[in-house]
Every structure is written in C-alpha cells, then in structure tokens.
C-alpha cells in the first residue's frame, strides 16, 4: 500500500538489483516529516540490503547508495531520486501523491493502512485474548477482570485498555479474535471472604451496596486473620468446602459472583468494552484435577513432606524452577487452573495465538505455565504469549488510598464538566455528560499509551487534562473541530477534487504523514505497543492544527476550498481510525477549552502551489 507507491519503487529496484519486489518492500519506508526542510517521501536503507551479503569485506554504504541511485530513473511515479546517509531517497510526483492518498483514504475508509503491501501474505489467524493482573489480595487474576466480590480498582483500567487495544488491532488485521473476560472467581481468597462475611457481614449492607460492603468485609477479615490463626484455618476450611461442592458454601459464593458481574458489566459499558465470553477460574476447579492426574501419569508430579504436589521444571531439583500445583489438603492452585484453562481454550478454539495481558509481576508465573504445558507434551504452548505491563503510580482520587475504577471514571467526567463549564461558549453541547466522559477516557488512555507498556509511569491529573500538547483532550478536540468543518462546508465543497490546489507546505506535510500510517500499524502489530499509533496521531493532530489556521476554507475559491476540505476530511478519517484502535470513541462535538491547541507552525521548505491561489 502507501497507495501503491512502495510497490512501484520496489519494482524498479528489483530490475536493477535482480531481487524479487517482495524482498524489497519492507526495506522501503516512508520518510518522517521535518519541520526544517522538505523531505523525500520514501527511502531505501542500503544497509538492510547488505545484511544478508556473504561478502566478508563490508562495502562503504554511502558509496553503494550513490551507485544504486545512479542506476535508477525517474518515471511517472517518482519525480526525484537522491541519496542520504546510507539511503536512496524517492520523491513522488506531487499531484499524483495528493490524488492517490486522498482517494485511498476515502475508498478504504476504516481499512486505510490495513490493505498495505506490508501485510500481504498475512493469513487470518484465530486469536484468543485474556487479560490479567494482581488484585487486592495479591492473587493473580485474568483479563481486565477483577476478583469476583471485589470492586474494580485502577489496576483493572490498565489491563482493560491494553487488552482491548490488542484485540482491536488483531481484529482490524483480519484475525478472528475471541475476547474472554476470565473472572477471578475462585481461590483461597473466597475462603477468606466467605468466612469474613459469616463473621462481619450484614445483609442490609449487601443489598444496598454489595461490592463496597464485600470489600470492607474482605479488608476486615484480612486484618483479623493476621492476628488470629483460627480465622485463617476457617478460611481454608471454607475453600475446601467450595472445592468439594458444599451447597451452602457454593450458594454464598454464587451470590457474590452474580452481584459482582452485574457491576462489572455496567462498568465495562462505560468503558466501551465488550466480550465474546464470560468465563472464570471456577469453571476449572474440576478440570484442574484432570491436570493433576495427567501430570502424575507422565511421572512429573512429586509429593513433598508437607503433602503438597510440585513439578520440577528443571529436572535437576533446582528450587527456583519448582512449581506447586496442589495444596496439602488436595485443593487446586492458580497455576493448576491456568494449565486447565489453556488446554480447554485449545480444545474449544484451536487458537493460533493466545495472548495474556498482565502486570509484569506475573512474568515467572507464565514462564512456568508455558514450560509445564511443553513438558506435558503440548507443542502448541509455543503459541501462548505473555504481554506484561508496568505499574501506574499516583492515580489517587479524592476518596483516599484505595482508588476504585468507578471513582476514577466519575472523577474524569466531573473534571471535564468543570473545565467545560469554566469556558464561556455560545454553543451548548447536546450531551455534555457523554462528551465529558469520552474526552476524559481519551485523556487517560493517551497518557497510559504514550510510553512502553512495560514501564511504570507517574499519573498526573493536572497533565492528563491539558488541551495543549500531547494529550487525549487534544486528539478529541482536533477530531471534533474537523468534524465541524465538514458539517459547515461539506454540502457545498465535497463534490470535485482539484489536486493542483493542495501544493502548500502544510498540505504536503499532511499527505506525507498520511503515507506513514500503514508502517505505524505494521510496527504496532509486530510488538503490540500502542505508543507508535499514539505518537502518529498526535503528530497528525498538530499538523492539522497548523493547516487549519493557515489554509482557510471560508471565502476561498470553490476549487481551493473543496480541495482543502477533502484534505481535512482525510485527516479526520485517519484520526478516527487510529483512535478507535486505541479504544477511544471519537467525539463529534467540540468541547470548549481554554488554551490554544496547537504548537507553533512548522517551518517547512516552500513547495510549488500549482495554479490555485493560496490563502
């Protein structure tokens, strides 16, 4: 793709280098725009061509670049060929560039960038996505899913939005994606909670505010258990009753589970998240016993003096490679249920890839689970992938140390409404609550996705809502402003496109940047990092802000106005595409902001303006 320009350049190179065009396409990249000077549109890295060379003496890359450039010729597509540091650079015919890019954006719509040559030969796959994290009791749980009977907290936000991004991206690439909310609805924490509710619970509070009350009970029973060994014993007995199918214990557990899911569904709807399947650890309490039998039949299960069952993954007694799979009382463990779940997923979905998104603290756990699957004879364990993420620090609301997700969502909506109310505007928003929440969520997501997922980062309420600079508020504001342009002028100017009217430096910079979208998507598809898309969208928004200020539509000649409106429509379309991949719902109404929303205009070398006047 890149409107077919990359393939056209590869075809000419293949004749000179005697290599198949397919071998060259990924060595040809779009050139990032420059504020200081006009740049070429594409470049070929000569170093990438020499990587597979058998020549023991590495030739001078710059000399090789010049020799290659001399053998190439300009044609109807390429108007100029030059060399850079180790590169051969290609400039596309400006009118062809304009026409091809805008036509491709309009024709491909939400698929723009995804029909690229970079993705050619990529077969559709079956992908299962489960996202996990550690919850209050430090028991690792799955997906964005909280432990049942625990309120959402901010840890769920990060795992949810990361998992949603990965699922969105895989789906956009044509893969068959199954999104599973795998609830942490089993384990020793329910022994504590069941015991705690019997000791400290109140039926009236459970009915009026169920998860808040269960959270308070859980905190209280943990404190008591620290000083009272009898409570810890009661908790073990309660969980053992659960594992054995005790009707009274299961009835209480089921009630906690049902109340929890009701709240989770409501919160997920606020986040714009959906699932194909709700599952849970409880489903694997019996299947985990089958795992233990299979491990024993293969001679992998060992009993310790304490009565627990372990698997030695090293084969030589290395204590760091010991994985406990059963308690001394015969009850299952998290790792055992995880193995049972993985086997069940393969039986049910026959997946090509299964992705677990969790905090980085679970790295060892997944290494052990994958290794155990391998030694059990499941070769498909190689298809399992762990995507870790870092810790968010400083995301505190006005309610104190424990930061519940609903409090965060309410806080961002409140702050956005306050910001909007403080700015005088003549236009009332049709749905200020919805707009405020969508803009606020965009602010949270962009702050989270700007860096490496594995890195910890410091959350800042003040920074997240700035409308100037690289924020989600700025992205939403840009999208809404461009949408407003289409509503105001679209009926009169979006009929014909005179490409000769888009040769200003600001227009060319935007077109060059639009060319890069497929590469950005490709890079994110390789490492599953959203930061590439975030950086691209923020740059696109800054370019649009500069162009909006300098390329007037009102009072311009019809062909000039129409061409510019086509350009802004293309920007809005690609901006919306990228935001949706990130899990952001674009807003159409522009929220009032009190700060300028663009950087200083970029300084770009002048280009020819064709026959059209420039405002």
Residue pairs with C-beta under 8 A, 6 or more apart in sequence:
1 104
1 113
1 115
1 116
1 117
1 118
1 518
2 30
2 42
2 116
2 117
2 515
2 516
2 518
2 519
3 97
3 100
3 101
3 103
3 104
3 515
4 100
5 41
5 42
5 77
5 92
5 97
5 100
5 515
6 25
6 28
6 42
6 116
6 117
7 21
7 25
7 117
8 77
8 78
9 28
9 42
9 44
9 77
9 78
9 90
10 21
10 22
10 24
10 25
10 28
10 117
11 21
12 72
12 73
12 75
12 78
13 19
13 21
13 24
13 28
13 44
13 72
14 20
14 21
14 23
14 24
16 68
16 71
16 72
17 24
17 49
17 68
22 120
22 121
24 44
25 117
25 118
26 118
27 44
27 45
27 48
27 49
28 42
28 43
28 44
29 42
29 43
29 45
29 519
30 41
30 42
30 512
30 515
30 516
30 519
31 39
31 40
31 41
31 42
31 43
31 89
31 512
32 39
32 516
33 39
33 509
33 512
33 513
33 539
33 543
33 602
33 604
34 604
35 602
35 603
35 604
36 603
36 604
36 605
37 604
37 605
38 505
38 508
38 604
38 605
38 606
38 607
39 89
39 512
40 80
40 82
40 84
40 89
40 90
40 91
41 90
41 91
41 92
41 97
41 512
41 515
42 89
42 90
42 92
42 515
43 84
43 87
43 88
43 89
43 90
44 68
44 87
44 88
44 89
44 90
45 86
45 87
46 61
46 64
46 65
46 68
46 86
46 87
46 88
47 61
47 86
49 64
50 58
50 59
50 61
50 64
61 86
62 83
62 85
62 86
65 83
65 84
65 86
65 87
65 88
66 83
68 88
69 81
69 82
69 83
69 88
72 78
72 81
72 88
73 81
74 80
74 81
76 93
76 96
77 92
77 93
77 96
78 90
78 91
78 92
78 93
79 91
79 92
79 93
79 94
80 90
80 91
81 88
81 89
81 90
81 91
82 88
82 89
82 91
83 89
94 503
94 508
94 607
94 608
95 499
95 500
95 503
95 610
97 508
97 511
97 512
97 515
98 499
98 502
98 503
98 507
98 511
99 497
99 499
101 511
101 514
101 515
101 570
102 497
102 499
102 511
102 566
102 567
102 570
104 112
105 112
105 514
105 570
105 573
105 574
106 566
106 569
106 570
106 573
108 114
108 115
109 573
110 172
110 577
110 580
111 172
112 517
112 573
112 574
112 577
113 517
113 518
113 520
113 521
113 574
113 577
114 172
114 173
114 174
114 518
114 521
116 518
116 519
116 521
116 522
118 518
118 519
118 522
119 173
119 518
119 522
119 525
122 173
122 174
124 174
124 175
124 176
125 170
125 175
125 176
125 352
125 353
126 175
126 176
126 178
126 349
126 350
126 351
126 352
126 353
127 167
127 170
127 175
127 176
127 177
127 178
127 351
127 352
127 353
127 354
127 355
128 177
128 178
128 180
128 345
128 349
128 351
128 353
128 354
128 355
129 143
129 163
129 166
129 167
129 170
129 177
129 178
129 179
129 180
129 354
129 355
129 357
130 142
130 143
130 163
130 180
130 182
130 354
130 355
130 356
130 357
131 142
131 143
131 144
131 145
131 159
131 160
131 162
131 163
131 356
131 357
131 358
132 140
132 141
132 142
132 143
132 145
132 159
132 182
132 356
132 357
132 358
132 359
132 362
133 140
133 141
133 144
133 155
133 156
133 158
133 159
133 358
133 359
134 140
134 141
134 155
134 359
134 361
134 362
135 141
135 146
135 147
135 150
135 153
135 155
135 184
135 189
136 147
136 150
136 153
136 215
136 218
137 147
137 189
137 192
137 218
137 222
139 147
139 184
139 187
139 188
139 189
139 334
140 184
140 334
140 358
140 361
140 362
140 365
141 147
141 183
141 184
142 182
142 183
142 184
142 281
142 356
143 159
143 160
143 163
143 180
143 181
143 182
143 183
143 357
144 156
144 157
144 159
144 160
144 161
144 163
144 164
144 181
144 273
145 156
145 181
145 182
145 183
145 184
145 264
146 152
146 153
146 156
146 183
146 184
146 260
146 264
147 183
147 184
147 185
147 187
147 189
148 183
148 184
148 185
148 190
148 256
148 257
148 260
148 261
148 280
149 190
149 193
149 211
149 214
149 218
149 256
149 257
149 259
149 260
150 211
150 214
150 215
150 218
150 260
151 211
151 212
151 215
151 263
151 404
151 405
151 406
152 263
152 264
152 267
152 404
152 405
152 406
153 402
153 403
153 404
153 405
154 392
154 395
154 403
154 404
154 405
154 408
155 359
155 392
156 405
157 392
157 405
157 408
157 444
157 448
158 359
158 389
158 392
158 448
159 357
159 358
159 359
159 389
160 268
160 271
160 273
161 271
161 444
161 445
161 448
161 449
161 583
162 357
162 387
162 389
162 448
162 453
162 530
163 179
163 357
164 271
164 273
164 583
165 449
165 530
165 581
165 582
165 583
166 355
166 357
166 387
166 528
167 177
167 179
168 580
168 581
168 582
168 583
169 521
169 524
169 525
169 528
169 581
170 177
171 177
172 521
172 581
173 525
178 276
178 277
178 349
178 351
179 274
179 275
179 276
179 277
180 275
180 276
180 277
180 278
180 279
180 345
181 264
181 268
181 275
181 277
181 278
181 279
182 279
182 280
182 281
182 341
183 257
183 260
183 261
183 264
183 278
183 279
183 280
183 281
184 280
184 281
185 253
185 257
185 260
185 280
185 281
185 282
186 242
186 280
186 281
186 282
186 284
186 285
186 337
187 239
187 281
187 334
188 235
188 236
188 239
188 331
189 218
190 238
190 239
190 242
190 253
190 256
191 234
191 235
191 236
191 237
191 238
191 239
191 240
191 242
192 218
192 221
192 222
192 225
192 235
192 238
193 214
193 217
193 218
193 221
193 256
194 235
194 238
194 239
194 242
194 249
194 252
194 253
195 221
195 231
195 234
195 235
195 238
196 217
196 218
196 220
196 221
196 222
196 224
197 206
197 214
197 217
197 252
197 256
199 221
199 224
199 231
200 217
200 220
200 221
201 213
201 217
202 213
205 213
206 213
206 214
206 259
210 259
210 260
210 263
211 259
211 260
211 263
214 256
214 259
215 402
221 231
221 235
224 231
225 231
225 232
225 235
236 329
238 249
239 331
240 329
240 330
240 331
241 248
241 249
242 249
242 250
242 253
242 285
243 285
243 330
243 331
243 332
253 282
257 280
257 282
261 278
267 405
267 406
267 409
268 274
268 275
270 409
270 437
271 409
271 441
271 583
272 441
272 583
272 585
273 583
279 341
281 334
281 337
281 341
283 341
283 344
284 332
284 337
284 340
284 341
284 344
285 332
285 337
287 337
287 340
287 341
287 343
287 344
288 332
288 336
288 337
288 339
288 340
289 332
290 340
291 325
291 336
291 339
291 340
291 343
292 301
292 309
292 325
292 326
292 332
292 336
294 376
295 301
295 309
295 311
295 325
295 376
298 375
298 376
298 377
300 311
300 312
300 375
300 376
301 309
301 310
301 311
301 325
302 309
302 310
302 311
302 312
303 309
303 310
304 310
306 328
307 328
307 329
308 324
308 326
308 327
308 328
309 324
309 325
309 326
310 322
310 323
310 324
310 325
311 322
311 323
311 325
311 372
311 375
312 318
312 321
312 322
313 321
313 322
313 323
313 368
313 371
313 372
313 375
314 320
314 321
321 368
323 335
323 368
323 372
324 333
324 335
325 332
325 333
325 335
325 336
325 339
326 332
326 333
326 336
327 333
334 365
335 365
335 368
335 369
335 372
338 365
338 369
339 369
339 372
339 373
339 376
342 354
342 369
342 373
342 378
342 381
342 384
343 373
343 378
345 351
345 354
346 354
346 378
346 380
351 380
351 383
352 383
353 383
353 384
353 385
354 383
354 384
354 385
355 385
355 386
355 387
355 528
356 366
356 384
356 385
356 386
356 387
357 387
357 389
358 366
358 386
358 387
358 388
358 389
359 388
359 389
359 390
359 391
360 388
360 389
360 390
360 454
362 386
362 388
363 386
363 388
366 384
366 386
367 386
369 384
370 381
370 384
370 386
371 381
373 380
373 381
373 384
374 381
374 382
387 453
387 528
388 453
388 454
389 453
389 454
390 452
390 453
390 454
390 455
390 456
390 457
391 456
392 448
392 456
392 457
392 459
393 456
393 457
393 458
393 459
394 458
394 459
394 460
395 403
395 408
395 459
396 403
397 403
397 404
397 407
397 408
397 411
398 411
399 407
408 444
409 437
409 440
409 441
411 461
412 436
412 437
412 440
412 441
412 443
412 444
412 464
413 433
413 436
413 437
413 440
415 440
415 461
415 465
416 435
416 436
416 437
416 439
416 440
416 443
416 465
416 591
417 432
417 433
417 436
419 465
419 591
419 593
419 594
420 429
420 432
420 435
420 436
420 591
420 592
422 594
423 592
423 593
423 594
424 592
425 592
429 435
429 589
429 591
430 589
431 589
435 587
435 589
435 591
436 591
438 476
438 584
438 585
438 586
438 587
439 472
439 473
439 476
439 477
439 587
439 591
440 465
441 472
441 584
441 585
442 472
442 473
442 475
442 476
442 579
442 584
443 464
443 465
443 471
443 472
443 473
444 464
444 472
445 472
445 582
445 583
445 584
446 470
446 471
446 472
446 475
446 534
446 538
446 582
446 584
447 457
447 459
447 460
447 463
447 464
447 471
447 472
448 457
449 530
449 531
449 533
449 534
449 582
450 470
450 531
450 534
450 535
451 457
451 531
452 529
452 531
453 528
453 529
453 530
453 531
463 471
464 471
464 472
464 473
465 471
465 473
466 473
466 474
466 595
467 473
467 474
467 477
467 593
467 594
467 595
467 597
468 474
468 595
468 596
468 597
469 599
470 538
472 584
473 591
473 593
474 538
474 541
474 597
475 537
475 538
475 541
475 575
475 579
475 584
476 584
476 586
476 587
476 591
477 590
477 591
477 593
477 597
478 541
478 544
478 545
478 575
478 597
479 572
479 575
479 576
479 579
479 586
479 587
479 588
480 586
480 587
480 588
480 589
480 590
480 591
481 548
481 590
482 544
482 548
482 568
482 569
482 571
482 572
482 575
483 572
483 586
483 588
483 590
484 590
485 548
485 553
485 565
485 568
486 494
486 565
486 568
486 569
486 572
489 553
489 554
489 561
489 565
490 565
490 569
492 558
493 553
493 558
493 561
493 562
493 565
494 562
494 565
494 566
494 569
495 562
496 559
496 562
497 562
497 563
497 566
498 559
498 560
498 562
498 563
498 612
499 563
500 610
500 611
500 612
501 559
501 560
501 562
501 563
501 564
501 610
501 612
502 508
502 511
502 563
502 564
502 566
502 567
503 607
503 608
503 609
503 610
503 612
504 550
504 551
504 607
504 609
504 614
505 604
505 605
505 606
505 607
506 543
506 546
506 547
506 550
506 551
506 601
506 602
506 604
507 547
507 551
507 564
507 567
508 604
508 607
509 543
509 547
509 602
509 604
510 540
510 543
510 544
510 547
510 567
510 570
510 571
511 567
513 536
513 539
513 540
513 543
514 540
514 570
514 571
514 574
516 536
517 536
517 574
517 578
520 532
520 533
520 535
520 536
521 533
521 581
523 529
523 532
524 530
524 532
524 533
530 581
530 582
533 578
533 581
533 582
534 582
536 578
537 575
537 578
537 579
537 582
540 571
540 574
540 575
540 578
541 575
542 598
542 599
543 571
543 602
544 568
544 571
544 575
545 597
545 598
545 599
546 598
546 599
546 601
546 602
547 564
547 567
547 568
547 571
548 568
548 598
549 598
549 601
550 601
550 615
551 564
551 567
551 615
552 564
552 615
553 561
553 564
553 565
553 568
554 561
555 615
556 564
556 613
556 615
557 612
557 613
559 612
560 612
560 613
560 614
560 615
563 612
575 586
576 586
579 585
579 586
580 586
